[in-house]
Structure formats: structure tokens, C-alpha cells
Amino acid sequence: MKFSFPRFNLRKTVIRCAVVIGLIALGVASSVLFRAHRGLSAAETSVRHQDWPQARHQLERYLWLHPNDSQARILMAEALVRDDDLTVEKSVRPAIGHLQQVSESSPQFAEARMREGRLRFLVLLQPSAAEKQFRQAVAADPKSVDANLLLWKLLDMTGRQSMSGPSFWRLYDLTPEKSRGMRLREWYLSEFHPGTANSAFDEKMGFVPRGSASSEGAVFKRLLEFREQDPNSQLTHAALAEWFRLQGDPQHALFLLQQAPQLNALSQDPFFYATQVEVLIDLGEFDGAVEVMESWPKPHSGYSFWRCRGIVNDEVLKDFQAAITDYSKALAIPAGKTDWPLMERKAHCLVLAQRKAEAAALRKKAKVVERLMEGAVHQRMRRILAELQRPEGLLEMCDFYHKLGRTREVESWQQYIRFLKEQPPVFRSSNL
């Protein structure tokens, strides 16, 4: 007897098995994708509840499938840096790694650069690296309040208040009208009382105890720490050197400048050059000052460049006409309006150029500015600024800046005074 077995098609069976397996895999993948998408929403909820470990766990799972999601990268960075149980090495540096993965084409690029800069500036104490991030953020989003604020404070806290005007005025234009008085007060303090202006930042960075005002000691500690944490930056060496120069120790300032890294032409810092020229002039090393001036990187512009070139033309090259031109350009810039010693330098050159009437007028102006820089004047200004709700007192701020020839400040204070006068008494009494 013959037995017959049912014939079956191996090829069809394989196909059916493949289809079944594919459906199962698709189901698993769909389940994973669904959970991942829910993971982002859950992570946002965890962040709102400040459950940082859970947020990181959910985000890790989500980013495994969506590595290019910029918002998730930013959220992960926040979950890392806000967890007080993590060390700097386990929080800040990994957070920066996530922020760096936000591409320039992303809508969150400006925010990522601002956040990275903030971490480098306030936590890692790397102002040069932070400045690069802030400038990228501002270029991508000129209306970023945080980026403009931090860039302004960074410039101010590294001894470059004279270069901070563009950042401040961008920030000012973004400030609500009711808060512009406070912003103008901060601007005044940054120029005439820098310790007071930066107390909150110095406290946050650990340079002064909680509730204490900044001091020269705190400024020194800050600049020293900047140099130690950002040693490959010409800026941090120059900022500390300039502090020593202003303390009357140009020799040690020169020593610090000589420790700075030698960078290529594209990476040279104009502030470093300005500090070098001032230090070498103070030390009487005129040939060195001329050499530095001749190698100053382009663009040749700004208060520091014209001031330094004027001094070199005046004291070293004895080209008094060229010095007059350079001094005039420096004094026309807002930062030059308070530089009464530079006015005296220009007046001296005018005398040597037989322009005595102009020299006498400029010396008269320099004397006015010198008196405006006296301590008693600024004590009164600070008392006035303690009552920003009183338009009558603020008129003295307009007069102060008018005598300095600072029209932008005059106009801004006048606008704020008009705003105050238009408000009901209740607002004016509670303005602060």
C-alpha cells in the first residue's frame, strides 16, 4: 500500500511566516514609537514637576529614536543642570554636549547657543568661550533678551564696559517701557559703579557672600578665576592685566600679558592689543607700543583703537596733527565723553599745533567733565536713582548726561520721565 502525503508549497509558507513576523515587528515598533512619543510628553510633565531623574530617563528613550529633536536636547540639558544632586562634571558638561547637537538650521539654535553660553559663563567661568556663544545667539535672534543681557554683562565683567554699548542698547530697546528706568539705572551703575552693578552676578558665581556688594577684591578674584578656567584666551589674560595696570602695577600687567597664548591673526583680541599698548606706554617701552599698534588687527575702529593710536602718535611719534585726529575720533564715541584726561591730551596737542583757542575751549570742557566724575556728584546720582518713581529727581540725570554730551542717555531718561508723568499715582508709588 502506498501512502500519499499532502503536498505543500515551501515558498508560500516562508512568505506567510515572513508576513506574520513583519506584522509582529511592526506592532512592536509601533508600540515603541508610541511609547517614545509619550515619553517626550511625559518628560515635559516631569520637568514641570522638577522630577529630573525621571525626565532624563524618559528623554534618553525618546532621543534614542529622535536624535535630531532640538527641543528634546534643550529639555535634556535643563534636566541635567537643574538637578542639584549631580556634580558639574555629570551635569553641565553633558548638558553642553546636548546643546551642541542643536544645528544652525534648527528654530531652537539661538536658544541653544544662549544656554550653552550661560553655562560656560556663569558655571564654568569661561568668558571667552561664552562670548562666542552669545554672539551667535544674538546674530540668530537679535531680539533675545537673555542673550543680549548676558553678552552685555560679560563685556562689563571682563573690563570692557567701553565696548558694551551696542549690547546694552539692544537690550534696552527690548525692555518694557515700565522697566526702562531700572535698565537705565543698571547702565549708569555699570559705568560709574561697576562693583554695585555686578553684585548679583558675582554672588551667583561665588565671588562674594550672599547679600554682599562687590569690591575690588571680588573683581580681582573674578578676573583671576576667569584666567585660570579659560587659560587659552587672550581676553582673560588681558582683563587681569588691565586690572593690575589700573592698580598702578604695569610691570606685573606686562608679565601677565606675556603669559597669554599667541594666536593666529583671525583670533587676535583687540582688547588684548589695547591693554598691551597702554601697559607699554606706562612703562616707557615706546618701541614695543609702536610695534603692537602697527600689528593691530582690522577693523581699525572703536574707542580703544583711536585712543591708543592717538597716544602713540602723541607721545612716541610726536605727530601731533595725527594725534589730534585720533583723539577727536575717540572722544566722539560715547565712551570717550567721560575721558577727561584724553581731552587734556588733545588740548596739549592743539597748543603744539598753534591752535590755542581750541585748546582753551577743550580744557574748559575737560574741567567740567572732571568735576562730574567727583565722588560727591555720584553719591547724589545714586540717591536719585534709589527713587525711580520721582520724575522731578530724574531730571538731574538728564542734566548729568547732557553735560557729558551723551544724547542717547538724555533722550532715554526724558522718555522715561514722560512715561512716569502719564501714569496714575498708584503706579508711580509702586513702581519699584
Secondary structure, 3 states (H helix, E strand, C coil): CCCCCCCCCHHHHHHHHHHHHHHHHHHHHHHHHHHHHHHHHHHHHHHHCCCHHHHHHHHHHHHHHCCCCHHHHHHHHHHHHCCCCCCHHHHHHHHHHHHCCCCCCCCCHHHHHHHHHHHHHHHCCCHHHHHHHHHHHHHHCCCCHHHHHHHHHHHHHCCCHHHCHHHHHHHHHHCCHHHHHHHHHHHHHHHHCHHHHCHHHHHHHCCCCCCCCCCHHHHHHHHHHHHHHCCCCHHHHHHHHHHHHHCCCHHHHHHHHHCCCCCCHHHCCHHHHHHHHHHHHHCCCHHHHHHHHHCCCCCCCCHHHHHHHHHHHHHHCCCHHHHHHHHHHHHHCHHHHHCHHHHHHHHHHHHHCCCHHHHHHHHHHHHHHHHHCCHHHHHHHHHHHCCCCCHHHHHHHHHHHHHHCCHHHHHHHHHHHHHHHCCCHHHHHCCC
